[in-house]
Structure formats: C-alpha cells, structure tokens
Amino acid sequence: MTTVAYAVRDSATMFRRDLRHSLRFPMMTISGIAVPVILLLLFVGVFGHALGAALAAQSASGKYVDYLLPGILVMTAGFAAEATAINVCNDMNEGIIPRFRTMAISRASVLTGQVAGSTVRTMISAVLVIGVALLLGFRSSAGPTAWIAVAGVFAMLTVALTWLTVAFGLLAKTPAGANSLALIPAFLPFISSAFIPTRAMSGEGVRWFAANQPFTPVIDTLRGLLTGTATGHSAVLAVAWCAGLALAGYLWARALYNRTRRS
C-alpha cells in the first residue's frame, strides 16, 4: 500500500471511532441540534412578526423564516464544531493522543477522523433544522442544482469551522477552555446578516463589522440560493473565507498536534 492509502485507511478507522463515541455519548450531538432549533423557534415565534415588519420596511420580501433559515444553518455548523473542540481536548487530557503517537498510524489521521465525523454529524443536523423550518412555514424556490450548491457551501463552512475548533481543542488545557474558545465562531453570526440586513443595524461600526465579517457572505450566499435571488459577489467571498479558514485551521491544528506533549 502507498503512503496515501495508509493515511486513508487510518483516517477511516479514526472516523469510525468518532462515530462510535457519538453513539455512546449522544448528548453533545443532541445539544448541537437543540440550540439552533431553539433559536429558530424563538426568532420565528417570538420576534418573527416584529422583525418581519422591519424587513418589509427594508424592502426585503418573503416570510421571515425564509430570511432567517440561512443564518440558523450557519449557527448549526458553529455549535456542532463546538462539540468537536471539547472531544479533541478530552482526548488530549485522557492520554489517548500520546498513545496514538506511538502507534504505526498516520499522524494526520487522528485529526482527520475527528473532522470527518463532525462533518457527517453537522450535515445530518442541518437536515433536521431544515425539517423544523419547513414545519414553521419555510418554503424554497431552489431547484436541485441550487440545493446541491447549498449543501456544498454548507459542507465547506463545516469543514472550515471544524478544523478551527480542532485547533481550539488542542490549544485549550481543559474542556471548559475549549468550549469557551469554540463559542467565538458559534456566536459570531449574531453580528451578521443572519437576523436582519446589515444596513438596518444601528451604529456605523457595527454595520461595517457585520458586513465584512466571514459569516455574512456565507449567509447571503445560502439565502440567495434558497430563495432564488442573485448571490452577487457574496458567493466568491463565501468560498474564499471558507477556504482560508479551513487552511488556517488545518495548519494551526497540525502545528499544535505535532508539538504538544501532555502527560
């Protein structure tokens, strides 16, 4: 077998290990789904009328749930990645990672398996969130090609955030610390176009940050694909941000993994 074949085989083994952990300890996965669903219910059921009226004033058409869902999907990826940071930190503290280092396996496979498992869980979580949105009245004009593009953009974002939170898990000394670091990408979408257009925000500084932070072009791209409107330059920015974050997270995680020694 070639080196690449060994790496793929070892990554598949670590992927199966990650899935078994998910089945054995399902609460982390459940909480990653529950929080976005609660936010969806809260903003549609409690704030939906008021925010929908504000959207109408901003010349935005459609139901509020149609506007909201892309932002909730992005937050779903963020909260799911939070669980990955905690899992990685637990592995480091429990000593299994140093043991893996002494075994004849691909070093990258330990991290790659975590990322693959998290990506599968997050994609399933997104399907469940969309199902809840449909019950709340969400309707999409997207065709099959647009839905495939939605899945592709969401998968890219998931991989990017997962690699970033893997680095957080390797960096933190405790699971609580890993959780705190992972809250940054989980809650950053609150200051974006997730809930209202950035032009409707008060304060020039807030509007500038919301318009130029990484999640806004991803949300705008998903919204355009789901509603059948033009995505403009947001699609290019979304792909660029996802690729950049994924590369930065991967390189950072590899560097931390290669140098970290814990007892």
Secondary structure, DSSP 4 states (H G I P E B T S, - for coil): --HHHHHHHHHHHHHHHHHHHHHHSTHHHHHHHHHHHHHHHHHHHTSHHHHHHHHHHTT--S-HHHHHHHHHHHHHHHHHHHHHHHHHHHHHHHTHHHHHHTSSS-HHHHHHHHHHHHHHHHHHHHHHHHHHHHHTT------HHHHHHHHHHHHHHHHHHHHHHHHHHHH-SSHHHHHHHHHHHHHGGGGTTSSS-GGGSSSHHHHHHHHHSTHHHHHHHHHHHHHT---TTHHHHHHHHHHHHHHHHHHHHHHHHHH----
